[in-house]
Amino acid sequence: MSRGSRLTAAVEPPGSDVSLAEFAVLGLLARGPMHGYDIARQFAGSADLGLVLPLEQGTVYGVLKDLQRRGLIEGQQETVGKRPPRTVFSLTPDALGQLLRWLETPVERLREIRSTLLVKLYFCRDKTDGSAVRLLDAQIHASGTYLHDQLAWQESAEPGSFAALVCASKVGAARATLNWLKGERTQFGAVNERTLAEV
């Protein structure tokens, strides 16, 4: 019986050396080339991504530098009028492949649903290929397995023990998360069906 907090098997996730902030930047660049200032604005507290992953402008520029150093993005100098040149960033084919694999993979830990899964859904929600629904299905399956494991652990815990308290907390969180995921899956499924009907 597993007491761990992993939702999925301990398999190396795609692009595991890429941070959440880096994947978020790659996701923005998958929409098209952008310069650093426009990318940084997407992480402001009032922007959609900023609600989940607020990043300071300096942090975003550091992420861009790291991604460029690792060959995941390319920068091209652009001059507009008399303004100083600015760098416009774009994805490399390898980065796009890593991003697409990452977007399809459910998160490993329950606490990552509040951040990593929401960032993935941010990028999947606009796609008409059903990727948000597939991601939610995979996450529901992983979360359901986790809940099953926690219920089995709860049955073996001594009533009134601290272990029973911890189990009850994990079971409650897993049930609430699973209910939320199923509700979002229903909404995304309905939106996806409407979108496909319009195409």
Residue pairs with C-beta under 8 A, 6 or more apart in sequence:
1 149
1 152
1 153
1 156
2 149
2 153
3 153
5 109
5 110
5 111
5 170
6 108
6 109
6 146
7 106
7 107
7 108
7 109
7 110
7 139
7 142
7 143
7 145
7 146
8 106
8 107
8 108
8 142
10 108
13 102
13 105
13 108
14 98
14 101
14 102
14 105
15 23
15 98
15 99
15 101
15 102
18 26
18 72
18 98
18 102
19 63
20 53
20 115
20 116
20 119
21 53
21 55
21 59
21 60
21 63
22 63
22 66
22 67
22 72
23 99
23 102
23 119
24 43
24 49
24 53
24 119
25 39
25 60
25 63
25 64
25 67
25 73
26 67
26 72
26 73
26 91
26 95
26 96
26 98
26 99
27 99
27 103
27 119
27 122
27 123
28 34
28 39
28 42
28 49
29 39
29 73
29 89
29 90
29 91
29 95
30 91
30 96
30 99
30 123
32 90
33 76
33 88
33 89
33 90
34 88
34 89
35 78
35 86
35 87
35 88
35 89
36 60
36 61
36 64
36 86
36 87
36 89
37 57
37 86
39 60
39 64
39 89
40 55
40 57
40 60
40 61
41 47
42 48
42 49
42 50
43 49
43 50
43 53
43 54
43 55
43 60
44 50
44 54
45 51
45 54
48 122
49 119
49 122
52 114
52 115
52 118
52 119
52 122
53 115
53 119
55 63
64 73
64 75
64 89
67 73
67 89
67 95
68 74
68 75
68 89
71 92
71 94
72 91
72 92
72 94
72 95
72 98
73 89
73 90
73 91
73 92
73 95
74 89
74 90
74 91
74 92
75 87
75 88
75 89
76 87
76 88
76 89
76 90
77 85
77 86
77 87
77 88
78 85
78 86
78 87
78 88
79 85
79 86
80 86
91 99
102 120
103 120
103 123
103 124
103 131
103 135
104 131
104 134
104 135
104 138
105 138
106 117
106 135
106 138
106 139
106 141
106 142
106 143
107 113
107 116
107 117
107 120
107 139
107 142
110 143
110 146
110 170
110 173
110 174
110 177
113 139
113 143
113 177
113 181
117 135
117 139
120 135
121 132
121 135
121 136
121 184
124 131
124 132
124 135
125 132
125 188
128 192
128 195
128 196
128 199
130 192
132 188
132 192
133 185
133 188
133 189
133 192
136 181
136 184
136 185
136 188
137 185
139 181
140 178
140 181
140 182
140 185
143 174
143 177
143 178
143 181
144 178
146 174
147 171
147 174
147 175
147 178
150 167
150 170
150 171
150 174
151 171
153 167
154 164
154 167
154 168
154 171
157 163
157 164
157 167
158 164
